[in-house]
Amino acid sequence: MSLLKDIKSSIISEDINDYVSRVLTDNINKKNFDIPDYLYVTDIINPVYSYYSRKYPEIETPEKIFERMKNGEETHFIARQWFEKIDGFSGSEIVLNGSNINVNIIGRSDFMVYDSIIEFKTKNNDNVSIDNLFNVYLSDLEQLLFYSVINKNFDKNNYLVFYVNEKFYVYKVNINDSEVIKNEILYRISSIKRSLLNNDITSMPRCSYYLYGCKFKENNICSCNKLNNKDSSWIKDSIKIEEDTEFENELYNIYKNNENNIDLRFYDLIYPRKYYHKMMKDEIILENNNNNSSFDYEKNNIKFFILDIINSSILDVNGYERAEKNKENKINLYGDDKYIIKNIYDENSIIPFILKINNSKFIGKIPETYYSELAITCARRNIDNGIVIVVYPKLGNKIVVHDIKFDINKIIGLCNQKINDISDALKNKNPEMLDLCPEFTINSCPYKNCSCKMEIIKRT
């Protein structure tokens, strides 16, 4: 039996949670999503790129830039297993919403320790220094500062971490005047809106992508060569930066002791053959990546709004509570419980949740992968229940919340068995030892020699 079916058979109970549904529905009904009004922190860091992305959505990302971006993303994923071992680790890929400072801006911090933001950057050149943070790596510093002030649980101490040729450079950034940073956010948002309205970018600073690869420059659209470099003078009096050598040594020691670990995440158990082909470095069919998913506001607005409702309600969990929950790990998987929520039936306990935007026009059974994602997340933390929040945009943003209880010991055993299966398949170079990936994902598999497709062909 496949993992998905095994997990489905391990469900003890499933009920509709009317209370959480009502809390979310009452708030979402106040919102008009017809006009997307969220900007991303990445927009205001590089407003020129943001401008061109909206004006020329048809421009595709060149293959070499796309590959570099994918390699960078992969290093970030691997880095999770380093940061999870830091005392006080409270999450990765944490969604931050600027509503607490009355600004519709969204960010996603790389990592958090308690309530401190950590931005993690990979670099090829070993020229990292405090002075260079204000010129060469100014955009990285800005990103950390903007994330820090839109963090609901603001902490004045935050960290910029560089990974360069197996070395770590860690800078502790103390924010002593957050109002200056908030004002800069407001100025840049208004600047982007003005530029889009007037078709004029002459007042914007040169984009940081200009020297490192930009799809608009390669298509002779970008005019950054006529713009001035960014000015860092607004930052200097509002922060204090110092190198944190103790943190550097801690990260390096974790990294050296972690070199031979297998890098598995919860969704690798759900899509095991895709993971197999990735680890075997099989050839990828590069698909058209011109989807500009980071600017798919219509889709993401609902997700961001729901997360904001949770973060501003009695359901919210702070960084210290997340850190405490992240201490326990019952299965050898990386990636923290990104979304955890207060248990309404017991205010002293915390449970996982997953949030899904479902484009179906019918409310019925939820997909098996929803159960699996929640079950694996529960298993890691040895929690036997969680909730699935499903929003149906095509049904007037109808919200259905499923309360699910698992036989958690059975789930933990299943997960550990599937981890062993993946390890054996890699050792024996035999993907057929693994479950097929879920059927709906097979046709879109990016690997040229997808073993799922080949096995289906053999069967027919």
BARO-176905 format. One line per 3 residues: number of its first residue (from 0); their letters; for each residue x, y, z of C-alpha. Coordinates in nm, 4 decimals. Example, Ala and Ser with C-alpha at 12.3 -4.5 7.8 and 13.67 -1.06 7.14 Angstrom:
residues 2
0 = as = 1.2300/-0.4500/0.7800 ~ 1.3670/-0.1060/0.7140
END
This chain:
residues 460
0 = msl = 0.0000/0.0000/0.0000 ~ 0.1297/0.3529/-0.0787 ~ 0.2094/0.6075/0.1903
3 = lkd = -0.0941/0.8175/0.0969 ~ -0.3336/0.5233/0.1366 ~ -0.1610/0.4059/0.4556
6 = iks = -0.1980/0.7511/0.6069 ~ -0.5641/0.7682/0.5061 ~ -0.6219/0.4383/0.6878
9 = sii = -0.4494/0.5806/0.9978 ~ -0.7055/0.8557/1.0522 ~ -0.8901/0.8059/1.3804
12 = sed = -1.1392/1.0874/1.3329 ~ -1.2209/1.3803/1.1050 ~ -1.4626/1.6599/1.1915
15 = ind = -1.5480/2.0038/1.0580 ~ -1.4187/2.2765/1.2875 ~ -1.6988/2.5335/1.2747
18 = yvs = -1.5345/2.7669/1.5256 ~ -1.2139/2.8309/1.3285 ~ -1.4154/2.8373/1.0034
21 = rvl = -1.6358/3.1105/1.1480 ~ -1.3430/3.3185/1.2786 ~ -1.1788/3.3128/0.9350
24 = tdn = -1.5031/3.3564/0.7363 ~ -1.6170/3.6601/0.9372 ~ -1.2900/3.8344/0.8516
27 = ink = -1.2491/3.7273/0.4900 ~ -1.5981/3.8566/0.4093 ~ -1.4771/4.2077/0.4943
30 = knf = -1.2117/4.1946/0.2221 ~ -1.2482/4.2725/-0.1482 ~ -0.9950/4.0695/-0.3460
33 = dip = -1.0886/4.2086/-0.6884 ~ -0.7945/4.4522/-0.6799 ~ -0.4647/4.2934/-0.5732
36 = dyl = -0.3051/4.5340/-0.3303 ~ -0.0112/4.3478/-0.1779 ~ 0.3498/4.4222/-0.2627
39 = yvt = 0.6412/4.1995/-0.1702 ~ 0.9517/4.3056/0.0175 ~ 1.1477/4.1973/-0.2911
42 = dii = 0.9497/4.4596/-0.4862 ~ 1.0676/4.7486/-0.2742 ~ 1.4259/4.6235/-0.2607
45 = npv = 1.4457/4.6348/-0.6403 ~ 1.1642/4.8686/-0.7496 ~ 1.2907/4.8879/-1.1098
48 = ysy = 1.2660/4.5095/-1.1463 ~ 0.9208/4.5223/-0.9876 ~ 0.8160/4.7901/-1.2374
51 = ysr = 0.9372/4.5976/-1.5437 ~ 0.7880/4.2700/-1.4180 ~ 0.4456/4.4312/-1.4241
54 = kyp = 0.4943/4.6143/-1.7500 ~ 0.6449/4.3169/-1.9351 ~ 0.5059/3.9969/-1.7774
57 = eie = 0.5698/3.8060/-2.1004 ~ 0.9508/3.8304/-2.0694 ~ 1.0906/3.4890/-1.9820
60 = tpe = 1.3802/3.4230/-1.7473 ~ 1.6885/3.3107/-1.9465 ~ 1.8004/2.9548/-1.8787
63 = kif = 2.1331/3.0512/-1.7177 ~ 1.9637/3.2904/-1.4730 ~ 1.6898/3.0360/-1.4007
66 = erm = 1.9489/2.7675/-1.3237 ~ 2.1422/2.9996/-1.0931 ~ 1.8224/3.0823/-0.9060
69 = kng = 1.7358/2.7131/-0.8682 ~ 2.0853/2.6340/-0.7373 ~ 2.0518/2.9129/-0.4827
72 = eet = 1.7133/2.7808/-0.3703 ~ 1.8579/2.4334/-0.3249 ~ 2.1376/2.5644/-0.1011
75 = hfi = 1.8738/2.7431/0.1074 ~ 1.6840/2.4170/0.1497 ~ 1.9985/2.2350/0.2584
78 = arq = 2.0764/2.5148/0.5040 ~ 1.7592/2.4325/0.6972 ~ 1.9286/2.1308/0.8496
81 = wfe = 2.2052/2.3584/0.9816 ~ 1.9819/2.6245/1.1323 ~ 1.7419/2.3737/1.2875
84 = kid = 2.0216/2.2772/1.5248 ~ 2.0601/2.6336/1.6557 ~ 1.9213/2.6790/2.0063
87 = gfs = 1.5952/2.8740/1.9847 ~ 1.5285/2.7860/1.6189 ~ 1.1656/2.8813/1.5613
90 = gse = 1.1050/2.8426/1.1904 ~ 1.1998/2.8765/0.8255 ~ 1.0231/3.0436/0.5346
93 = ivl = 0.8104/3.2363/0.7849 ~ 0.5490/3.4564/0.6149 ~ 0.5587/3.8125/0.7489
96 = ngs = 0.2749/4.0572/0.6952 ~ 0.3142/4.4335/0.7317 ~ -0.0410/4.4833/0.8557
99 = nin = 0.0975/4.5423/1.2048 ~ 0.2461/4.8682/1.0706 ~ -0.0611/4.9311/0.8504
102 = vni = 0.1158/4.8472/0.5257 ~ 0.0065/4.5789/0.2770 ~ 0.3485/4.4301/0.2219
105 = igr = 0.4527/4.0656/0.2427 ~ 0.7851/3.9012/0.3186 ~ 0.9132/3.5513/0.3794
108 = sdf = 1.2103/3.5333/0.6136 ~ 1.4645/3.2556/0.5578 ~ 1.4920/3.1552/0.9242
111 = mvy = 1.3997/3.2716/1.2716 ~ 1.5632/3.2158/1.6113 ~ 1.2972/3.2951/1.8701
114 = dsi = 1.1666/3.6243/1.7198 ~ 1.4911/3.7332/1.5498 ~ 1.5000/3.7311/1.1691
117 = ief = 1.7886/3.5530/0.9935 ~ 1.8522/3.6215/0.6269 ~ 2.0799/3.3632/0.4641
120 = ktk = 2.2741/3.4493/0.1485 ~ 2.5075/3.2409/-0.0677 ~ 2.7895/3.4267/-0.2422
123 = nnd = 3.0641/3.3303/-0.4856 ~ 3.3102/3.6056/-0.3925 ~ 3.4932/3.6088/-0.0624
126 = nvs = 3.4685/3.9853/-0.0129 ~ 3.2156/3.9986/0.2688 ~ 3.2795/4.2705/0.5263
129 = idn = 3.0817/4.5218/0.7313 ~ 3.1820/4.8024/0.4933 ~ 3.0609/4.6023/0.1934
132 = lfn = 2.7196/4.5579/0.3535 ~ 2.6553/4.9243/0.2770 ~ 2.7520/4.9050/-0.0899
135 = vyl = 2.8091/4.5612/-0.2479 ~ 2.5449/4.3833/-0.0362 ~ 2.3156/4.6761/0.0378
138 = sdl = 2.0070/4.4984/-0.0984 ~ 2.0679/4.2030/0.1358 ~ 2.0921/4.4389/0.4319
141 = eql = 1.7753/4.6223/0.3256 ~ 1.5886/4.2946/0.2981 ~ 1.6798/4.2017/0.6557
144 = lfy = 1.5748/4.5438/0.7853 ~ 1.2410/4.5435/0.6038 ~ 1.1610/4.1904/0.7224
147 = svi = 1.2528/4.2875/1.0774 ~ 1.0156/4.5822/1.1068 ~ 0.7156/4.4033/0.9519
150 = nkn = 0.7684/4.1147/1.1931 ~ 0.4703/4.1292/1.4306 ~ 0.6920/4.0110/1.7178
153 = fdk = 0.9630/4.2680/1.6456 ~ 1.3079/4.2004/1.7897 ~ 1.5711/4.4719/1.7564
156 = nny = 1.8494/4.2124/1.7092 ~ 1.8532/4.0297/1.3754 ~ 2.1143/3.8474/1.1671
159 = lvf = 2.2557/3.8543/0.8157 ~ 2.4384/3.5284/0.7383 ~ 2.6614/3.4763/0.4326
162 = yvn = 2.7795/3.1358/0.3140 ~ 3.0906/3.1600/0.0964 ~ 3.3047/2.8615/-0.0068
165 = ekf = 3.2223/2.6592/0.3069 ~ 3.2754/2.9610/0.5319 ~ 3.0159/3.1537/0.7309
168 = yvy = 3.0055/3.5271/0.7934 ~ 2.7475/3.6341/1.0500 ~ 2.6532/3.9958/1.1190
171 = kvn = 2.4322/4.0938/1.4090 ~ 2.2224/4.3942/1.3115 ~ 2.0831/4.5973/1.6010
174 = ind = 1.7941/4.8236/1.4989 ~ 1.7824/5.1322/1.7182 ~ 1.5329/5.3345/1.5104
177 = sev = 1.2664/5.1269/1.3396 ~ 1.0634/5.4342/1.2362 ~ 1.3289/5.5310/0.9803
180 = ikn = 1.2953/5.1869/0.8200 ~ 0.9137/5.1993/0.8233 ~ 0.9226/5.5396/0.6525
183 = eil = 1.1552/5.4030/0.3837 ~ 0.9104/5.1176/0.3181 ~ 0.6233/5.3675/0.2747
186 = yri = 0.8349/5.5866/0.0451 ~ 0.9293/5.2961/-0.1800 ~ 0.5737/5.1651/-0.2032
189 = ssi = 0.4513/5.5085/-0.3126 ~ 0.7439/5.5332/-0.5556 ~ 0.6480/5.2057/-0.7265
192 = krs = 0.2834/5.3078/-0.7519 ~ 0.3774/5.6499/-0.8937 ~ 0.6106/5.4957/-1.1494
195 = lln = 0.3479/5.2478/-1.2673 ~ 0.0926/5.5273/-1.2966 ~ 0.3249/5.7675/-1.4817
198 = ndi = 0.5374/5.5140/-1.6742 ~ 0.8467/5.6820/-1.5321 ~ 1.1318/5.5192/-1.3368
201 = tsm = 1.3834/5.8046/-1.3461 ~ 1.3514/5.8645/-0.9717 ~ 1.4261/5.5002/-0.8850
204 = prc = 1.7696/5.3641/-0.7903 ~ 1.9554/5.1155/-1.0073 ~ 1.8445/4.7554/-0.9511
207 = syy = 2.0859/4.5184/-0.7725 ~ 2.0348/4.2612/-1.0513 ~ 2.1922/4.4962/-1.3053
210 = lyg = 2.5466/4.3597/-1.2679 ~ 2.4536/4.0008/-1.1836 ~ 2.2086/3.8964/-1.4524
213 = ckf = 1.8708/4.0490/-1.5367 ~ 1.6165/3.9188/-1.7879 ~ 1.5114/4.2739/-1.8782
216 = ken = 1.8687/4.3847/-1.9427 ~ 1.9251/4.0792/-2.1641 ~ 1.6141/4.1721/-2.3610
219 = nic = 1.7307/4.5339/-2.4017 ~ 1.4413/4.6704/-2.1967 ~ 1.6161/4.7730/-1.8761
222 = scn = 1.7436/5.1307/-1.8470 ~ 1.9293/5.0874/-1.5181 ~ 2.2467/5.2160/-1.6819
225 = kln = 2.0885/5.5636/-1.6713 ~ 1.9960/5.5434/-1.3036 ~ 2.1962/5.6223/-0.9917
228 = nkd = 2.3222/5.3604/-0.7479 ~ 2.1350/5.3096/-0.4231 ~ 2.2074/5.5474/-0.1353
231 = ssw = 2.2731/5.3823/0.2025 ~ 2.2945/5.7027/0.4074 ~ 1.9366/5.6647/0.5356
234 = ikd = 2.0335/5.3380/0.7079 ~ 2.3542/5.4133/0.8911 ~ 2.2203/5.6105/1.1863
237 = sik = 1.9327/5.3703/1.2517 ~ 2.1335/5.0500/1.3006 ~ 2.4494/4.9101/1.4537
240 = iee = 2.6306/4.6132/1.2933 ~ 2.8879/4.3822/1.4455 ~ 3.0363/4.0501/1.3385
243 = dte = 2.9202/3.7566/1.5508 ~ 3.2140/3.5146/1.5496 ~ 3.0511/3.2881/1.8097
246 = fen = 2.7533/3.2337/1.5803 ~ 2.9910/3.1772/1.2859 ~ 3.1784/2.9042/1.4719
249 = ely = 2.8547/2.7389/1.5827 ~ 2.7241/2.7251/1.2248 ~ 3.0549/2.5953/1.0904
252 = niy = 3.0691/2.3138/1.3465 ~ 2.7092/2.2140/1.2674 ~ 2.7903/2.2218/0.8957
255 = knn = 3.0999/1.9986/0.9315 ~ 2.9119/1.7441/1.1442 ~ 2.6239/1.7389/0.8986
258 = enn = 2.8044/1.6752/0.5703 ~ 2.6854/1.3183/0.5174 ~ 2.3232/1.3625/0.6215
261 = idl = 2.0494/1.2827/0.3711 ~ 1.8442/1.5935/0.2983 ~ 1.4795/1.4881/0.3192
264 = rfy = 1.1731/1.7075/0.3582 ~ 0.8158/1.6093/0.4305 ~ 0.7032/1.6386/0.0693
267 = dli = 0.9860/1.4073/-0.0428 ~ 0.7974/1.1243/0.1275 ~ 0.4877/1.2161/-0.0739
270 = ypr = 0.6795/1.2487/-0.4045 ~ 0.9565/0.9906/-0.3464 ~ 1.0512/0.9200/-0.7076
273 = kyy = 1.0831/1.2874/-0.7885 ~ 1.3242/1.3106/-0.4951 ~ 1.5117/1.0035/-0.6225
276 = hkm = 1.5655/1.1597/-0.9657 ~ 1.6765/1.4856/-0.8056 ~ 1.9353/1.3097/-0.5903
279 = mkd = 2.0586/1.1087/-0.8897 ~ 2.0956/1.4393/-1.0780 ~ 1.8853/1.3092/-1.3652
282 = eii = 1.8288/1.5309/-1.6650 ~ 1.5557/1.7912/-1.6291 ~ 1.3265/1.9062/-1.9062
285 = len = 1.3310/2.2820/-1.8591 ~ 0.9749/2.4013/-1.8833 ~ 0.8590/2.7490/-1.9733
288 = nnn = 0.9197/2.9336/-1.6489 ~ 0.7352/3.2439/-1.7628 ~ 0.4688/3.2190/-1.4987
291 = nss = 0.5864/3.5072/-1.2784 ~ 0.4447/3.3192/-0.9809 ~ 0.5867/3.5748/-0.7382
294 = fdy = 0.3479/3.8277/-0.8917 ~ 0.0410/3.6069/-0.8940 ~ -0.1355/3.8419/-0.6568
297 = ekn = -0.4853/3.7128/-0.7215 ~ -0.3845/3.3689/-0.5966 ~ -0.1635/3.4781/-0.3089
300 = nik = -0.3764/3.7600/-0.1687 ~ -0.6192/3.5127/-0.0130 ~ -0.3401/3.3073/0.1441
303 = ffi = -0.1710/3.6146/0.2881 ~ -0.4967/3.7495/0.4245 ~ -0.5847/3.4217/0.5983
306 = ldi = -0.2371/3.4038/0.7548 ~ -0.2762/3.7630/0.8700 ~ -0.6114/3.6813/1.0334
309 = ins = -0.4482/3.3940/1.2218 ~ -0.1487/3.6055/1.3247 ~ -0.3732/3.8756/1.4685
312 = sil = -0.6081/3.6397/1.6533 ~ -0.6036/3.4231/1.9655 ~ -0.4753/3.1446/1.7395
315 = dvn = -0.1348/3.3128/1.6943 ~ 0.1870/3.1426/1.8090 ~ 0.4958/3.3516/1.8870
318 = gye = 0.8587/3.2706/1.8117 ~ 0.9357/3.1389/2.1602 ~ 0.6420/2.8964/2.1447
321 = rae = 0.7536/2.7808/1.7982 ~ 1.1106/2.7327/1.9229 ~ 0.9883/2.5149/2.2092
324 = knk = 0.7803/2.3023/1.9706 ~ 1.0705/2.2663/1.7262 ~ 1.2905/2.0979/1.9870
327 = enk = 1.1189/1.7656/1.9258 ~ 1.1724/1.5692/1.6051 ~ 1.0449/1.2122/1.5894
330 = inl = 1.1421/1.1459/1.2270 ~ 1.4596/1.2301/1.0380 ~ 1.3167/1.5023/0.8175
333 = ygd = 1.4186/1.8628/0.7700 ~ 1.1873/2.1607/0.7509 ~ 1.0079/2.2885/1.0595
336 = dky = 0.6375/2.3151/1.1202 ~ 0.5953/2.6324/0.9203 ~ 0.2382/2.6765/1.0319
339 = iik = 0.1358/2.5961/1.3867 ~ -0.1660/2.7305/1.5662 ~ -0.3131/2.7478/1.9138
342 = niy = -0.5450/2.4579/1.9933 ~ -0.8853/2.6173/2.0621 ~ -0.9792/2.3250/2.2856
345 = den = -0.6679/2.3595/2.5011 ~ -0.5014/2.7012/2.5124 ~ -0.1821/2.5506/2.6538
348 = sii = -0.1199/2.3273/2.3505 ~ -0.0173/2.3956/1.9925 ~ -0.1114/2.1956/1.6838
351 = pfi = 0.0032/2.2011/1.3187 ~ -0.2135/2.3298/1.0368 ~ -0.1875/2.3456/0.6611
354 = lki = -0.3538/2.6091/0.4438 ~ -0.4802/2.5259/0.0947 ~ -0.6401/2.7444/-0.1735
357 = nns = -0.8547/2.4997/-0.3712 ~ -0.9900/2.6005/-0.7126 ~ -1.2608/2.3338/-0.7152
360 = kfi = -1.6233/2.4390/-0.7597 ~ -1.7350/2.1575/-0.5343 ~ -1.6872/2.0978/-0.1632
363 = gki = -1.6285/1.7333/-0.0951 ~ -1.3457/1.5073/0.0027 ~ -1.0115/1.6812/0.0305
366 = pet = -0.7161/1.5391/-0.1697 ~ -0.5098/1.2612/-0.0117 ~ -0.1987/1.4798/-0.0264
369 = yys = -0.3618/1.7237/0.2212 ~ -0.3943/1.4442/0.4759 ~ -0.0374/1.3322/0.4085
372 = ela = 0.1170/1.6772/0.4496 ~ -0.0619/1.7254/0.7802 ~ 0.0122/1.3715/0.9025
375 = itc = 0.3871/1.3973/0.8378 ~ 0.3987/1.7394/1.0030 ~ 0.2171/1.5973/1.3070
378 = arr = 0.4494/1.2953/1.3166 ~ 0.7648/1.5071/1.3320 ~ 0.6433/1.6751/1.6492
381 = nid = 0.4650/1.3711/1.7939 ~ 0.1274/1.5511/1.7919 ~ -0.1712/1.3338/1.7079
384 = ngi = -0.4039/1.6018/1.5678 ~ -0.4011/1.9064/1.3437 ~ -0.6232/2.1070/1.1097
387 = viv = -0.6518/2.1580/0.7344 ~ -0.7825/2.5009/0.6314 ~ -0.9288/2.4962/0.2790
390 = vyp = -1.0411/2.8133/0.0986 ~ -1.2545/2.7850/-0.2170 ~ -1.2167/3.1105/-0.4200
393 = klg = -1.4612/2.9930/-0.6896 ~ -1.7267/2.9463/-0.4227 ~ -1.7096/3.2979/-0.2838
396 = nki = -1.4061/3.2208/-0.0663 ~ -1.5953/2.9570/0.1270 ~ -1.3763/2.8273/0.4118
399 = vvh = -1.3902/2.4722/0.5441 ~ -1.1680/2.3666/0.8336 ~ -1.1053/1.9957/0.8922
402 = dik = -1.0074/1.8708/1.2390 ~ -0.8091/1.5483/1.1912 ~ -0.6796/1.3024/1.4505
405 = fdi = -0.4252/1.0327/1.3605 ~ -0.2877/0.7107/1.5033 ~ 0.0379/0.8980/1.5483
408 = nki = 0.2561/0.5997/1.6370 ~ 0.1485/0.4285/1.3160 ~ 0.2225/0.7472/1.1160
411 = igl = 0.5692/0.7794/1.2712 ~ 0.6423/0.4159/1.1827 ~ 0.5208/0.4664/0.8240
414 = cnq = 0.7368/0.7762/0.7788 ~ 1.0490/0.6081/0.9115 ~ 0.9871/0.3089/0.6831
417 = kin = 0.9519/0.5358/0.3780 ~ 1.2744/0.7151/0.4710 ~ 1.4525/0.3780/0.4796
420 = dis = 1.2949/0.2865/0.1437 ~ 1.4312/0.6056/-0.0136 ~ 1.7770/0.5423/0.1288
423 = dal = 1.7730/0.1834/-0.0074 ~ 1.6492/0.2962/-0.3499 ~ 1.9334/0.5467/-0.3782
426 = knk = 2.1879/0.2887/-0.2650 ~ 2.0604/0.0315/-0.5163 ~ 1.9932/0.2884/-0.7900
429 = npe = 1.6452/0.1447/-0.8282 ~ 1.3508/0.3917/-0.8200 ~ 1.1007/0.1078/-0.8643
432 = mld = 1.1541/0.0232/-0.4964 ~ 0.9573/0.3410/-0.4195 ~ 0.5897/0.4366/-0.4352
435 = lcp = 0.4754/0.6148/-0.7482 ~ 0.4308/0.9878/-0.6992 ~ 0.0662/1.1027/-0.6746
438 = eft = -0.1064/1.0560/-1.0081 ~ -0.1932/1.4212/-1.0682 ~ 0.1771/1.5225/-1.0562
441 = ins = 0.3212/1.2617/-1.2916 ~ 0.2422/1.4337/-1.6235 ~ 0.4115/1.7518/-1.5046
444 = cpy = 0.7240/1.5765/-1.3724 ~ 1.0310/1.7748/-1.4890 ~ 1.2621/1.4715/-1.5182
447 = knc = 1.3256/1.3372/-1.8661 ~ 1.3416/0.9717/-1.7597 ~ 1.0605/0.9855/-1.5036
450 = sck = 1.0337/0.6329/-1.3615 ~ 0.6648/0.6852/-1.2768 ~ 0.5793/0.7456/-1.6438
453 = mei = 0.7916/0.4506/-1.7538 ~ 0.6251/0.2168/-1.5038 ~ 0.2777/0.3269/-1.6130
456 = ikr = 0.3743/0.2622/-1.9760 ~ 0.4999/-0.0877/-1.8833 ~ 0.1723/-0.1678/-1.7074
459 = t = -0.0319/-0.0703/-2.0095
END
